[in-house]
Structures are given as C-alpha cells and as structure tokens.
Amino acid sequence: MTTTKNDETAQTTDFAPVLTRAADAETTRDPSSVMTLLADSDDTGGRLTGYRSTFAEGAVGAPAHLHTRASEMFFVIEGALQVLVGEEITVLEAGDFLVVPPHTPHAFAAAPGRTADVLFVFTPGAGRFDYLRLLGRVMRGEADPQEIKDSSERFDNHYVDSPVWREALAARG
C-alpha cells in the first residue's frame, strides 16, 4: 500500500520484518543437496520466497522448467553453478547474480567437479517451502514423483523438455 504525505511517497507493508537465524532455519535434504528455508510467501505478504541450497560436487539441481508467475533469482555464494537459461548454458561463479523472468525455461546443477552454495529468491512468493519438502521426499523415495507433476500449478513449477540441457547432463558422464 502506498500513502502520500506532503508530496512524498512512503511505502507501508502488511507483514512484519522477517529474521531467520541460521541456527533456527528449517532444512530439507535430498541425496545431493541441503536446502535451508529462509522466508516463504506467507512470511512476506506474498512478495517473495527465499532459501539457500548447498549442492554436493557436480550435483544436479533442477531439470528444465519454467515459472508462469514468478521471477527466480540466483546468487552464488560459493562454488559454481551451471545454468540453462532459454537455450544457453553458462556457469555462474561465486558473487554472480542471475534473474530469470517468468516463462523462461531454465535448469541448474553444481558445475562439473564443483560444489555450489546458492541463494534462491522468487518474486512474488509462491509457498515454495511445501514444494521443497515434497521434492526432498520424492528424491529420498518417500513420495511418488507423480505428486510433483500434480503440483505444478500450485507451486508455479512447470517442467519442460530441453534437448540442450539433456545433452549437457549427458556430457558429464
């Protein structure tokens, strides 16, 4: 909500400041990564979702997918992240920042032979923590992969085919 006072524009908000201490953050794991859940859309008035993922050496993160409503931001804290954006593959190094707009196919994995520690932010937020929990259960064999497919609209996560990404993953050996 915007209020005007003496020709100055001030922003007011409908959520309290969010502080997530590292020691108190929920984590979810799959065989190749640890995800630290920082702030979900319910915490931020729907404005964003943020989490941190630490990937094992060469670990595959997400297959090719797109979001119809959210932009996804990547900030590489440490290591290197191989990413597909559209039809191009590049490697993000520590300190690199990438914003992927809605409707843009993308995928990511720790770069070959490297680990990656990455901050992910979605805006607007989309209740992604439940998706990450589900993904962890599927990766550990505790849930049916069909649940991921059935949740694509709810979590704004739509998988797509990318021959470029498939070839990149196959080249890893």
QUISUL-V768554 format. One line per field, one symbol per residue. phi: phi as a letter, one per 40 degrees, with the letter a starting at -180 (. if undefined). burial: I if it has 24 or more other ideal C-beta (glycine too) atoms within 12 Angstrom, else O. A space follows every 10 residues. Layout:
phi = ???
burial = ???
This chain:
phi = .bbbafgbbb cbbbacdbbb cdcbccbbbb cbabbbcbab dccbggcabb abbbbcdgcc cbcdaabcbb cbbbbccaga bcbbbgbbba bcbdgcbbbb cdgbcaaaad ddgbcabbcb bbaccafccc ccccdccccc gcacddcccc bdcdbfbbcb cbdccdcccc ccg
burial = OOOOOOOOOO OOOOOOOOOO OOOOOIOIII OIIIIIIIII IOIIOOIIII IIIIIOOIII IIIIIIIOII IIIIIIIOII IIIIIOOOII IIOOOIOIOI OOOIIIIIII IOOIIIIIII IIIOIIIIII IIIIIIOOIO OOOOOOOIOO IOOOIIIIOI OIOIIOOIIO OOO
